[in-house]
């Protein structure tokens, strides 16, 4: 607590910092898709992940649909990620951990 009161964030993570590994693969502006375990729903528990990613990756616009050319893949396992890629017609570009990565829309 003393660190925060003294203006230091040492020992505290920036909200959304788990999306930092994706940044070098993403465009600086424009829209990208965000693929999670299940298709997006306003009432899903995963909606918080989408909002956190959006706030961290501004000025990018994150579309919870699967229409954009490039997508963040943010699933809980490789098996689910592969299923969602096939379902949404994306192919993996880079794997960044179990169920995580960057994907491109197939032509």
Biopython code that builds the backbone (N, CA, C, O; Angstrom):
import numpy as np
from Bio.PDB.StructureBuilder import StructureBuilder

atoms = [
    (1, "UNK", "N", (0.822, -1.191, 0.000)),
    (1, "UNK", "CA", (0.000, 0.000, 0.000)),
    (1, "UNK", "C", (0.866, 1.255, 0.000)),
    (1, "UNK", "O", (0.542, 2.241, -0.661)),
    (2, "UNK", "N", (1.973, 1.212, 0.748)),
    (2, "UNK", "CA", (2.863, 2.375, 0.828)),
    (2, "UNK", "C", (3.410, 2.743, -0.544)),
    (2, "UNK", "O", (3.570, 3.924, -0.854)),
    (3, "UNK", "N", (3.702, 1.718, -1.383)),
    (3, "UNK", "CA", (4.202, 2.003, -2.738)),
    (3, "UNK", "C", (3.210, 2.833, -3.535)),
    (3, "UNK", "O", (3.596, 3.793, -4.203)),
    (4, "UNK", "N", (1.944, 2.473, -3.469)),
    (4, "UNK", "CA", (0.937, 3.233, -4.205)),
    (4, "UNK", "C", (0.808, 4.655, -3.679)),
    (4, "UNK", "O", (0.665, 5.593, -4.463)),
    (5, "UNK", "N", (0.857, 4.824, -2.382)),
    (5, "UNK", "CA", (0.745, 6.156, -1.797)),
    (5, "UNK", "C", (1.942, 7.029, -2.141)),
    (5, "UNK", "O", (1.827, 8.254, -2.188)),
    (6, "UNK", "N", (3.096, 6.403, -2.383)),
    (6, "UNK", "CA", (4.310, 7.146, -2.758)),
    (6, "UNK", "C", (4.446, 7.319, -4.264)),
    (6, "UNK", "O", (5.455, 7.843, -4.735)),
    (7, "UNK", "N", (3.447, 6.888, -5.025)),
    (7, "UNK", "CA", (3.472, 7.059, -6.477)),
    (7, "UNK", "C", (4.201, 5.966, -7.220)),
    (7, "UNK", "O", (4.516, 6.143, -8.397)),
    (8, "UNK", "N", (4.481, 4.850, -6.590)),
    (8, "UNK", "CA", (5.166, 3.735, -7.237)),
    (8, "UNK", "C", (4.181, 2.595, -7.448)),
    (8, "UNK", "O", (3.394, 2.261, -6.563)),
    (9, "UNK", "N", (4.241, 1.992, -8.660)),
    (9, "UNK", "CA", (3.377, 0.842, -8.900)),
    (9, "UNK", "C", (4.166, -0.461, -8.846)),
    (9, "UNK", "O", (3.709, -1.486, -9.352)),
    (10, "UNK", "N", (5.337, -0.425, -8.240)),
    (10, "UNK", "CA", (6.174, -1.618, -8.133)),
    (10, "UNK", "C", (5.391, -2.724, -7.411)),
    (10, "UNK", "O", (4.817, -2.514, -6.343)),
    (11, "UNK", "N", (5.391, -3.902, -8.035)),
    (11, "UNK", "CA", (4.671, -5.028, -7.455)),
    (11, "UNK", "C", (3.224, -5.130, -7.902)),
    (11, "UNK", "O", (2.530, -6.072, -7.520)),
    (12, "UNK", "N", (2.753, -4.184, -8.701)),
    (12, "UNK", "CA", (1.376, -4.187, -9.185)),
    (12, "UNK", "C", (1.376, -4.271, -10.702)),
    (12, "UNK", "O", (2.161, -3.590, -11.362)),
    (13, "UNK", "N", (0.507, -5.096, -11.255)),
    (13, "UNK", "CA", (0.400, -5.237, -12.702)),
    (13, "UNK", "C", (-0.597, -4.230, -13.257)),
    (13, "UNK", "O", (-1.613, -3.935, -12.627)),
    (14, "UNK", "N", (-0.299, -3.709, -14.439)),
    (14, "UNK", "CA", (-1.213, -2.820, -15.138)),
    (14, "UNK", "C", (-2.398, -3.637, -15.633)),
    (14, "UNK", "O", (-2.216, -4.724, -16.179)),
    (15, "UNK", "N", (-3.599, -3.127, -15.447)),
    (15, "UNK", "CA", (-4.795, -3.824, -15.906)),
    (15, "UNK", "C", (-4.680, -4.090, -17.402)),
    (15, "UNK", "O", (-4.483, -3.163, -18.187)),
    (16, "UNK", "N", (-4.800, -5.334, -17.789)),
    (16, "UNK", "CA", (-4.717, -5.711, -19.194)),
    (16, "UNK", "C", (-3.328, -6.082, -19.670)),
    (16, "UNK", "O", (-3.152, -6.410, -20.844)),
    (17, "UNK", "N", (-2.343, -6.039, -18.801)),
    (17, "UNK", "CA", (-0.969, -6.320, -19.215)),
    (17, "UNK", "C", (-0.786, -7.733, -19.764)),
    (17, "UNK", "O", (0.223, -8.008, -20.413)),
    (18, "UNK", "N", (-1.727, -8.623, -19.521)),
    (18, "UNK", "CA", (-1.630, -9.968, -20.087)),
    (18, "UNK", "C", (-1.762, -9.961, -21.613)),
    (18, "UNK", "O", (-1.475, -10.964, -22.267)),
    (19, "UNK", "N", (-2.195, -8.829, -22.176)),
    (19, "UNK", "CA", (-2.323, -8.704, -23.627)),
    (19, "UNK", "C", (-1.066, -8.129, -24.278)),
    (19, "UNK", "O", (-1.020, -8.008, -25.502)),
    (20, "UNK", "N", (-0.064, -7.777, -23.510)),
    (20, "UNK", "CA", (1.186, -7.222, -24.039)),
    (20, "UNK", "C", (1.849, -8.130, -25.086)),
    (20, "UNK", "O", (2.322, -7.610, -26.097)),
    (21, "UNK", "N", (1.910, -9.462, -24.900)),
    (21, "UNK", "CA", (2.546, -10.313, -25.917)),
    (21, "UNK", "C", (1.889, -10.249, -27.297)),
    (21, "UNK", "O", (2.520, -10.600, -28.293)),
    (22, "UNK", "N", (0.647, -9.811, -27.369)),
    (22, "UNK", "CA", (-0.071, -9.743, -28.638)),
    (22, "UNK", "C", (0.274, -8.478, -29.434)),
    (22, "UNK", "O", (0.135, -8.466, -30.657)),
    (23, "UNK", "N", (0.715, -7.435, -28.768)),
    (23, "UNK", "CA", (0.862, -6.105, -29.366)),
    (23, "UNK", "C", (1.743, -6.097, -30.601)),
    (23, "UNK", "O", (1.395, -5.453, -31.590)),
    (24, "UNK", "N", (2.865, -6.787, -30.577)),
    (24, "UNK", "CA", (3.796, -6.731, -31.718)),
    (24, "UNK", "C", (3.210, -7.368, -32.981)),
    (24, "UNK", "O", (3.722, -7.127, -34.074)),
    (25, "UNK", "N", (2.164, -8.165, -32.859)),
    (25, "UNK", "CA", (1.534, -8.812, -34.008)),
    (25, "UNK", "C", (0.343, -8.027, -34.558)),
    (25, "UNK", "O", (-0.184, -8.358, -35.620)),
    (26, "UNK", "N", (-0.071, -7.010, -33.850)),
    (26, "UNK", "CA", (-1.302, -6.298, -34.193)),
    (26, "UNK", "C", (-1.017, -4.995, -34.925)),
    (26, "UNK", "O", (0.042, -4.395, -34.742)),
    (27, "UNK", "N", (-1.968, -4.555, -35.759)),
    (27, "UNK", "CA", (-1.825, -3.230, -36.372)),
    (27, "UNK", "C", (-1.922, -2.151, -35.290)),
    (27, "UNK", "O", (-2.413, -2.408, -34.191)),
    (28, "UNK", "N", (-1.463, -0.973, -35.602)),
    (28, "UNK", "CA", (-1.509, 0.131, -34.626)),
    (28, "UNK", "C", (-2.914, 0.710, -34.491)),
    (28, "UNK", "O", (-3.296, 1.178, -33.419)),
    (29, "UNK", "N", (-3.682, 0.676, -35.578)),
    (29, "UNK", "CA", (-5.055, 1.199, -35.566)),
    (29, "UNK", "C", (-5.943, 0.249, -36.351)),
    (29, "UNK", "O", (-5.457, -0.694, -36.975)),
    (30, "UNK", "N", (-7.234, 0.497, -36.319)),
    (30, "UNK", "CA", (-8.186, -0.323, -37.052)),
    (30, "UNK", "C", (-8.945, -1.248, -36.116)),
    (30, "UNK", "O", (-8.986, -1.038, -34.904)),
    (31, "UNK", "N", (-9.540, -2.268, -36.701)),
    (31, "UNK", "CA", (-10.364, -3.196, -35.933)),
    (31, "UNK", "C", (-9.785, -4.604, -36.021)),
    (31, "UNK", "O", (-9.244, -5.007, -37.050)),
    (32, "UNK", "N", (-9.909, -5.339, -34.929)),
    (32, "UNK", "CA", (-9.503, -6.740, -34.871)),
    (32, "UNK", "C", (-10.625, -7.526, -34.196)),
    (32, "UNK", "O", (-11.448, -6.965, -33.472)),
    (33, "UNK", "N", (-10.642, -8.819, -34.445)),
    (33, "UNK", "CA", (-11.619, -9.685, -33.769)),
    (33, "UNK", "C", (-11.006, -10.239, -32.490)),
    (33, "UNK", "O", (-9.786, -10.242, -32.322)),
    (34, "UNK", "N", (-11.860, -10.703, -31.599)),
    (34, "UNK", "CA", (-11.427, -11.270, -30.322)),
    (34, "UNK", "C", (-12.177, -12.584, -30.159)),
    (34, "UNK", "O", (-13.389, -12.592, -29.946)),
    (35, "UNK", "N", (-11.448, -13.700, -30.261)),
    (35, "UNK", "CA", (-12.065, -15.022, -30.233)),
    (35, "UNK", "C", (-11.819, -15.669, -28.879)),
    (35, "UNK", "O", (-10.673, -15.856, -28.470)),
    (36, "UNK", "N", (-12.897, -16.008, -28.189)),
    (36, "UNK", "CA", (-12.823, -16.650, -26.879)),
    (36, "UNK", "C", (-13.390, -18.070, -26.974)),
    (36, "UNK", "O", (-13.704, -18.537, -28.069)),
    (37, "UNK", "N", (-13.522, -18.750, -25.848)),
    (37, "UNK", "CA", (-14.002, -20.136, -25.816)),
    (37, "UNK", "C", (-15.348, -20.309, -26.510)),
    (37, "UNK", "O", (-15.581, -21.320, -27.173)),
    (38, "UNK", "N", (-16.222, -19.338, -26.363)),
    (38, "UNK", "CA", (-17.563, -19.407, -26.931)),
    (38, "UNK", "C", (-17.833, -18.123, -27.706)),
    (38, "UNK", "O", (-17.241, -17.088, -27.401)),
    (39, "UNK", "N", (-18.714, -18.170, -28.704)),
    (39, "UNK", "CA", (-19.089, -16.932, -29.383)),
    (39, "UNK", "C", (-19.545, -15.882, -28.362)),
    (39, "UNK", "O", (-20.125, -16.223, -27.331)),
    (40, "UNK", "N", (-19.286, -14.637, -28.649)),
    (40, "UNK", "CA", (-19.550, -13.538, -27.724)),
    (40, "UNK", "C", (-21.017, -13.437, -27.341)),
    (40, "UNK", "O", (-21.911, -13.620, -28.167)),
    (41, "UNK", "N", (-21.237, -13.146, -26.081)),
    (41, "UNK", "CA", (-22.567, -12.855, -25.550)),
    (41, "UNK", "C", (-22.405, -11.734, -24.528)),
    (41, "UNK", "O", (-21.476, -11.760, -23.720)),
    (42, "UNK", "N", (-23.288, -10.766, -24.560)),
    (42, "UNK", "CA", (-23.239, -9.664, -23.586)),
    (42, "UNK", "C", (-23.378, -10.155, -22.151)),
    (42, "UNK", "O", (-23.023, -9.441, -21.212)),
    (43, "UNK", "N", (-23.885, -11.354, -21.979)),
    (43, "UNK", "CA", (-24.162, -11.854, -20.637)),
    (43, "UNK", "C", (-23.167, -12.924, -20.180)),
    (43, "UNK", "O", (-23.315, -13.481, -19.092)),
    (44, "UNK", "N", (-22.167, -13.209, -20.994)),
    (44, "UNK", "CA", (-21.176, -14.218, -20.629)),
    (44, "UNK", "C", (-20.201, -13.671, -19.582)),
    (44, "UNK", "O", (-19.964, -12.465, -19.497)),
    (45, "UNK", "N", (-19.652, -14.576, -18.800)),
    (45, "UNK", "CA", (-18.648, -14.173, -17.804)),
    (45, "UNK", "C", (-17.390, -13.646, -18.476)),
    (45, "UNK", "O", (-16.647, -12.867, -17.877)),
    (46, "UNK", "N", (-17.142, -14.064, -19.720)),
    (46, "UNK", "CA", (-15.923, -13.658, -20.423)),
    (46, "UNK", "C", (-15.977, -12.240, -20.971)),
    (46, "UNK", "O", (-14.984, -11.763, -21.520)),
    (47, "UNK", "N", (-17.089, -11.563, -20.842)),
    (47, "UNK", "CA", (-17.199, -10.205, -21.362)),
    (47, "UNK", "C", (-16.153, -9.287, -20.711)),
    (47, "UNK", "O", (-15.696, -8.328, -21.332)),
    (48, "UNK", "N", (-15.780, -9.580, -19.478)),
    (48, "UNK", "CA", (-14.759, -8.779, -18.799)),
    (48, "UNK", "C", (-13.414, -8.863, -19.523)),
    (48, "UNK", "O", (-12.684, -7.873, -19.586)),
    (49, "UNK", "N", (-13.077, -10.045, -20.074)),
    (49, "UNK", "CA", (-11.836, -10.187, -20.835)),
    (49, "UNK", "C", (-11.835, -9.261, -22.037)),
    (49, "UNK", "O", (-10.833, -8.607, -22.327)),
    (50, "UNK", "N", (-12.951, -9.210, -22.728)),
    (50, "UNK", "CA", (-13.069, -8.345, -23.902)),
    (50, "UNK", "C", (-12.888, -6.883, -23.520)),
    (50, "UNK", "O", (-12.142, -6.163, -24.184)),
    (51, "UNK", "N", (-13.547, -6.436, -22.474)),
    (51, "UNK", "CA", (-13.441, -5.038, -22.050)),
    (51, "UNK", "C", (-12.032, -4.692, -21.573)),
    (51, "UNK", "O", (-11.542, -3.591, -21.823)),
    (52, "UNK", "N", (-11.384, -5.628, -20.888)),
    (52, "UNK", "CA", (-10.019, -5.396, -20.416)),
    (52, "UNK", "C", (-9.066, -5.292, -21.604)),
    (52, "UNK", "O", (-8.206, -4.412, -21.638)),
    (53, "UNK", "N", (-9.218, -6.189, -22.576)),
    (53, "UNK", "CA", (-8.382, -6.134, -23.779)),
    (53, "UNK", "C", (-8.605, -4.820, -24.516)),
    (53, "UNK", "O", (-7.648, -4.190, -24.968)),
    (54, "UNK", "N", (-9.863, -4.404, -24.639)),
    (54, "UNK", "CA", (-10.160, -3.159, -25.345)),
    (54, "UNK", "C", (-9.490, -1.975, -24.672)),
    (54, "UNK", "O", (-8.901, -1.135, -25.352)),
    (55, "UNK", "N", (-9.566, -1.892, -23.369)),
    (55, "UNK", "CA", (-8.969, -0.740, -22.684)),
    (55, "UNK", "C", (-7.450, -0.750, -22.784)),
    (55, "UNK", "O", (-6.832, 0.313, -22.827)),
    (56, "UNK", "N", (-6.838, -1.927, -22.822)),
    (56, "UNK", "CA", (-5.375, -2.011, -22.908)),
    (56, "UNK", "C", (-4.871, -1.738, -24.331)),
    (56, "UNK", "O", (-3.800, -1.158, -24.508)),
    (57, "UNK", "N", (-5.635, -2.150, -25.335)),
    (57, "UNK", "CA", (-5.170, -2.083, -26.723)),
    (57, "UNK", "C", (-5.642, -0.855, -27.499)),
    (57, "UNK", "O", (-5.454, -0.793, -28.714)),
    (58, "UNK", "N", (-6.245, 0.111, -26.835)),
    (58, "UNK", "CA", (-6.650, 1.355, -27.494)),
    (58, "UNK", "C", (-5.425, 1.932, -28.198)),
    (58, "UNK", "O", (-4.352, 1.946, -27.594)),
    (59, "UNK", "N", (-5.521, 2.403, -29.423)),
    (59, "UNK", "CA", (-6.694, 2.826, -30.182)),
    (59, "UNK", "C", (-7.324, 1.743, -31.060)),
    (59, "UNK", "O", (-8.246, 2.040, -31.820)),
    (60, "UNK", "N", (-6.855, 0.502, -30.977)),
    (60, "UNK", "CA", (-7.515, -0.560, -31.733)),
    (60, "UNK", "C", (-8.970, -0.695, -31.285)),
    (60, "UNK", "O", (-9.307, -0.430, -30.130)),
    (61, "UNK", "N", (-9.803, -1.101, -32.199)),
    (61, "UNK", "CA", (-11.203, -1.385, -31.884)),
    (61, "UNK", "C", (-11.357, -2.901, -31.901)),
    (61, "UNK", "O", (-11.026, -3.551, -32.893)),
    (62, "UNK", "N", (-11.851, -3.454, -30.822)),
    (62, "UNK", "CA", (-12.012, -4.894, -30.734)),
    (62, "UNK", "C", (-13.456, -5.270, -31.031)),
    (62, "UNK", "O", (-14.392, -4.821, -30.368)),
    (63, "UNK", "N", (-13.601, -6.097, -32.036)),
    (63, "UNK", "CA", (-14.895, -6.598, -32.467)),
    (63, "UNK", "C", (-15.061, -7.999, -31.879)),
    (63, "UNK", "O", (-14.242, -8.872, -32.166)),
    (64, "UNK", "N", (-16.078, -8.239, -31.077)),
    (64, "UNK", "CA", (-16.273, -9.577, -30.518)),
    (64, "UNK", "C", (-16.762, -10.588, -31.552)),
    (64, "UNK", "O", (-16.830, -11.784, -31.268)),
    (65, "UNK", "N", (-17.101, -10.114, -32.743)),
    (65, "UNK", "CA", (-17.487, -11.001, -33.828)),
    (65, "UNK", "C", (-16.253, -11.512, -34.558)),
    (65, "UNK", "O", (-15.125, -11.185, -34.190)),
    (66, "UNK", "N", (-16.470, -12.306, -35.582)),
    (66, "UNK", "CA", (-15.355, -12.912, -36.306)),
    (66, "UNK", "C", (-15.290, -12.417, -37.748)),
    (66, "UNK", "O", (-15.079, -13.201, -38.673)),
    (67, "UNK", "N", (-15.472, -11.120, -37.930)),
    (67, "UNK", "CA", (-15.466, -10.546, -39.276)),
    (67, "UNK", "C", (-14.134, -9.926, -39.687)),
    (67, "UNK", "O", (-13.894, -9.734, -40.879)),
    (68, "UNK", "N", (-13.274, -9.613, -38.742)),
    (68, "UNK", "CA", (-12.053, -8.863, -39.043)),
    (68, "UNK", "C", (-10.957, -9.759, -39.617)),
    (68, "UNK", "O", (-10.963, -10.973, -39.414)),
    (69, "UNK", "N", (-10.024, -9.148, -40.333)),
    (69, "UNK", "CA", (-8.935, -9.890, -40.984)),
    (69, "UNK", "C", (-7.997, -10.552, -39.970)),
    (69, "UNK", "O", (-7.517, -11.662, -40.198)),
    (70, "UNK", "N", (-7.742, -9.882, -38.872)),
    (70, "UNK", "CA", (-6.836, -10.399, -37.848)),
    (70, "UNK", "C", (-7.593, -10.532, -36.530)),
    (70, "UNK", "O", (-8.508, -9.759, -36.246)),
    (71, "UNK", "N", (-7.199, -11.523, -35.730)),
    (71, "UNK", "CA", (-7.912, -11.768, -34.467)),
    (71, "UNK", "C", (-6.935, -12.155, -33.365)),
    (71, "UNK", "O", (-5.907, -12.790, -33.602)),
    (72, "UNK", "N", (-7.295, -11.752, -32.163)),
    (72, "UNK", "CA", (-6.650, -12.284, -30.974)),
    (72, "UNK", "C", (-7.405, -13.559, -30.616)),
    (72, "UNK", "O", (-8.634, -13.573, -30.553)),
    (73, "UNK", "N", (-6.662, -14.608, -30.388)),
    (73, "UNK", "CA", (-7.231, -15.871, -29.951)),
    (73, "UNK", "C", (-6.968, -15.968, -28.458)),
    (73, "UNK", "O", (-5.811, -16.011, -28.039)),
    (74, "UNK", "N", (-8.030, -16.002, -27.641)),
    (74, "UNK", "CA", (-7.892, -15.982, -26.190)),
    (74, "UNK", "C", (-8.804, -17.045, -25.583)),
    (74, "UNK", "O", (-9.832, -16.748, -24.974)),
    (75, "UNK", "N", (-8.384, -18.300, -25.775)),
    (75, "UNK", "CA", (-9.162, -19.442, -25.297)),
    (75, "UNK", "C", (-8.451, -20.117, -24.130)),
    (75, "UNK", "O", (-7.277, -19.850, -23.876)),
    (76, "UNK", "N", (-9.153, -20.980, -23.429)),
    (76, "UNK", "CA", (-8.597, -21.598, -22.236)),
    (76, "UNK", "C", (-7.748, -22.841, -22.520)),
    (76, "UNK", "O", (-7.066, -23.329, -21.619)),
    (77, "UNK", "N", (-7.774, -23.366, -23.757)),
    (77, "UNK", "CA", (-6.936, -24.520, -24.096)),
    (77, "UNK", "C", (-6.689, -24.545, -25.609)),
    (77, "UNK", "O", (-7.407, -23.906, -26.378)),
    (78, "UNK", "N", (-5.668, -25.287, -26.015)),
    (78, "UNK", "CA", (-5.383, -25.427, -27.441)),
    (78, "UNK", "C", (-6.520, -26.129, -28.170)),
    (78, "UNK", "O", (-6.826, -25.784, -29.311)),
    (79, "UNK", "N", (-7.145, -27.098, -27.535)),
    (79, "UNK", "CA", (-8.240, -27.829, -28.170)),
    (79, "UNK", "C", (-9.417, -26.909, -28.478)),
    (79, "UNK", "O", (-9.977, -26.947, -29.574)),
    (80, "UNK", "N", (-9.781, -26.093, -27.512)),
    (80, "UNK", "CA", (-10.879, -25.142, -27.732)),
    (80, "UNK", "C", (-10.475, -24.115, -28.772)),
    (80, "UNK", "O", (-11.282, -23.744, -29.625)),
    (81, "UNK", "N", (-9.229, -23.648, -28.711)),
    (81, "UNK", "CA", (-8.741, -22.667, -29.687)),
    (81, "UNK", "C", (-8.829, -23.227, -31.104)),
    (81, "UNK", "O", (-9.310, -22.545, -32.009)),
    (82, "UNK", "N", (-8.370, -24.459, -31.305)),
    (82, "UNK", "CA", (-8.431, -25.068, -32.635)),
    (82, "UNK", "C", (-9.876, -25.209, -33.111)),
    (82, "UNK", "O", (-10.163, -24.973, -34.284)),
    (83, "UNK", "N", (-10.777, -25.585, -32.228)),
    (83, "UNK", "CA", (-12.195, -25.683, -32.588)),
    (83, "UNK", "C", (-12.747, -24.321, -33.008)),
    (83, "UNK", "O", (-13.425, -24.206, -34.028)),
    (84, "UNK", "N", (-12.454, -23.300, -32.221)),
    (84, "UNK", "CA", (-12.960, -21.947, -32.541)),
    (84, "UNK", "C", (-12.349, -21.414, -33.835)),
    (84, "UNK", "O", (-13.030, -20.726, -34.596)),
    (85, "UNK", "N", (-11.072, -21.719, -34.099)),
    (85, "UNK", "CA", (-10.453, -21.301, -35.355)),
    (85, "UNK", "C", (-11.175, -21.928, -36.538)),
    (85, "UNK", "O", (-11.511, -21.241, -37.502)),
    (86, "UNK", "N", (-11.412, -23.218, -36.464)),
    (86, "UNK", "CA", (-12.128, -23.898, -37.552)),
    (86, "UNK", "C", (-13.538, -23.371, -37.710)),
    (86, "UNK", "O", (-14.008, -23.162, -38.829)),
    (87, "UNK", "N", (-14.210, -23.156, -36.600)),
    (87, "UNK", "CA", (-15.587, -22.677, -36.595)),
    (87, "UNK", "C", (-15.704, -21.282, -37.211)),
    (87, "UNK", "O", (-16.684, -20.980, -37.891)),
    (88, "UNK", "N", (-14.715, -20.446, -36.974)),
    (88, "UNK", "CA", (-14.784, -19.050, -37.423)),
    (88, "UNK", "C", (-13.957, -18.781, -38.677)),
    (88, "UNK", "O", (-13.860, -17.637, -39.121)),
    (89, "UNK", "N", (-13.365, -19.820, -39.247)),
    (89, "UNK", "CA", (-12.603, -19.728, -40.500)),
    (89, "UNK", "C", (-11.362, -18.841, -40.403)),
    (89, "UNK", "O", (-11.076, -18.042, -41.295)),
    (90, "UNK", "N", (-10.635, -19.001, -39.300)),
    (90, "UNK", "CA", (-9.343, -18.351, -39.134)),
    (90, "UNK", "C", (-8.257, -19.419, -39.146)),
    (90, "UNK", "O", (-8.520, -20.590, -38.876)),
    (91, "UNK", "N", (-7.041, -19.003, -39.459)),
    (91, "UNK", "CA", (-5.893, -19.901, -39.347)),
    (91, "UNK", "C", (-4.884, -19.257, -38.404)),
    (91, "UNK", "O", (-4.754, -18.033, -38.381)),
    (92, "UNK", "N", (-4.169, -20.066, -37.628)),
    (92, "UNK", "CA", (-3.222, -19.493, -36.660)),
    (92, "UNK", "C", (-2.032, -18.832, -37.355)),
    (92, "UNK", "O", (-1.495, -19.360, -38.329)),
    (93, "UNK", "N", (-1.639, -17.698, -36.852)),
    (93, "UNK", "CA", (-0.446, -16.990, -37.329)),
    (93, "UNK", "C", (0.683, -17.163, -36.323)),
    (93, "UNK", "O", (1.828, -17.418, -36.698)),
    (94, "UNK", "N", (0.350, -17.021, -35.036)),
    (94, "UNK", "CA", (1.350, -17.162, -33.968)),
    (94, "UNK", "C", (0.670, -17.741, -32.740)),
    (94, "UNK", "O", (-0.427, -17.322, -32.372)),
    (95, "UNK", "N", (1.324, -18.702, -32.112)),
    (95, "UNK", "CA", (0.836, -19.260, -30.844)),
    (95, "UNK", "C", (1.585, -18.563, -29.717)),
    (95, "UNK", "O", (2.812, -18.467, -29.739)),
    (96, "UNK", "N", (0.842, -18.082, -28.739)),
    (96, "UNK", "CA", (1.436, -17.316, -27.640)),
    (96, "UNK", "C", (1.109, -17.932, -26.288)),
    (96, "UNK", "O", (1.007, -17.218, -25.290)),
    (97, "UNK", "N", (0.944, -19.243, -26.245)),
    (97, "UNK", "CA", (0.611, -19.933, -25.009)),
    (97, "UNK", "C", (-0.589, -20.833, -25.239)),
    (97, "UNK", "O", (-1.188, -20.824, -26.315)),
    (98, "UNK", "N", (-0.931, -21.602, -24.234)),
    (98, "UNK", "CA", (-2.042, -22.548, -24.349)),
    (98, "UNK", "C", (-3.344, -21.822, -24.665)),
    (98, "UNK", "O", (-3.873, -21.078, -23.839)),
    (99, "UNK", "N", (-3.850, -22.049, -25.870)),
    (99, "UNK", "CA", (-5.119, -21.448, -26.282)),
    (99, "UNK", "C", (-5.026, -19.982, -26.668)),
    (99, "UNK", "O", (-6.046, -19.359, -26.966)),
    (100, "UNK", "N", (-3.839, -19.427, -26.670)),
    (100, "UNK", "CA", (-3.656, -17.996, -26.948)),
    (100, "UNK", "C", (-2.866, -17.813, -28.240)),
    (100, "UNK", "O", (-2.005, -18.628, -28.568)),
    (101, "UNK", "N", (-3.164, -16.737, -28.974)),
    (101, "UNK", "CA", (-2.396, -16.462, -30.168)),
    (101, "UNK", "C", (-3.017, -15.392, -31.045)),
    (101, "UNK", "O", (-3.937, -14.676, -30.651)),
    (102, "UNK", "N", (-2.480, -15.316, -32.240)),
    (102, "UNK", "CA", (-2.953, -14.392, -33.273)),
    (102, "UNK", "C", (-3.397, -15.252, -34.449)),
    (102, "UNK", "O", (-2.745, -16.243, -34.779)),
    (103, "UNK", "N", (-4.504, -14.876, -35.081)),
    (103, "UNK", "CA", (-5.029, -15.646, -36.194)),
    (103, "UNK", "C", (-5.415, -14.705, -37.339)),
    (103, "UNK", "O", (-5.741, -13.537, -37.124)),
    (104, "UNK", "N", (-5.367, -15.250, -38.565)),
    (104, "UNK", "CA", (-5.760, -14.517, -39.758)),
    (104, "UNK", "C", (-6.978, -15.169, -40.379)),
    (104, "UNK", "O", (-7.094, -16.394, -40.416)),
    (105, "UNK", "N", (-7.884, -14.337, -40.865)),
    (105, "UNK", "CA", (-9.083, -14.831, -41.542)),
    (105, "UNK", "C", (-8.671, -15.500, -42.844)),
    (105, "UNK", "O", (-7.886, -14.944, -43.612)),
    (106, "UNK", "N", (-9.200, -16.692, -43.090)),
    (106, "UNK", "CA", (-8.901, -17.386, -44.341)),
    (106, "UNK", "C", (-9.654, -16.733, -45.474)),
    (106, "UNK", "O", (-10.786, -16.282, -45.300)),
    (107, "UNK", "N", (-9.033, -16.680, -46.629)),
    (107, "UNK", "CA", (-9.650, -16.045, -47.800)),
    (107, "UNK", "C", (-10.786, -16.867, -48.358)),
    (107, "UNK", "O", (-11.408, -16.471, -49.344)),
]
sb = StructureBuilder()
sb.init_structure("model")
sb.init_model(0)
sb.init_chain("A")
sb.init_seg("    ")
for serial, (resi, resn, name, xyz) in enumerate(atoms, 1):
    if name == "N":
        sb.init_residue(resn, " ", resi, " ")
    sb.init_atom(name, np.array(xyz, "f"), 0.0, 1.0, " ", f" {name:<3s}", serial, name[0])
structure = sb.get_structure()
